[in-house]
């Protein structure tokens, strides 16, 4: 009887170990994604009437993190408040974090108030250009489905896009200088929709 009990205990322990090992080997590795709310502090970005780009994009990145449906994504903020980050330091901070992706969120400006729409900026000088471009193309389609004109992929070489050792997608969601885009971007009820479209683009 004693031997039977010992054998039973061994079988239970073996089964528990096997299940534990299975869970650990099948667990999905986390993706670290940096959310860079453009500008900050004295650098307000685009200003139109009482609206400032730095405030709008900070609210949007907060909404993205709050509505994150993915258990394998860990969002990290480059700025959490109204602090200014010198552009020369943005790439440095990103490289210290070693993320899998960077989303730099902005609102756009043009001297012509008729200019409107969503632009996605990526750098051909970034070593992860093709990966960033592929994600950016999904972003442009998803965000434009909210009613923004799709202005497509723009290749630029700003420091944060060029020097970050990670794929970087800069999303110019709309133009604050355009009446239609500004109306959408300044209505906080729309931030859930914008965040969901950006999150939708991150699906595996």
TAPEUR-V325501 format. One record per helix or strand. SS is the DSSP state (hx for helix, st for strand). FROM is the first residue (numbers start at 1). LEN is the number of residues. If there is no record, write none. Layout:
ss->SS from->FROM len->LEN
ss->SS from->FROM len->LEN
//
This chain:
ss->hx from->2 len->25
ss->st from->31 len->7
ss->st from->40 len->1
ss->st from->43 len->1
ss->st from->47 len->2
ss->st from->51 len->2
ss->hx from->53 len->14
ss->st from->73 len->5
ss->hx from->87 len->11
ss->st from->101 len->8
ss->st from->118 len->5
ss->hx from->129 len->16
ss->st from->150 len->6
ss->hx from->159 len->5
ss->st from->168 len->8
ss->hx from->179 len->7
ss->hx from->188 len->13
//
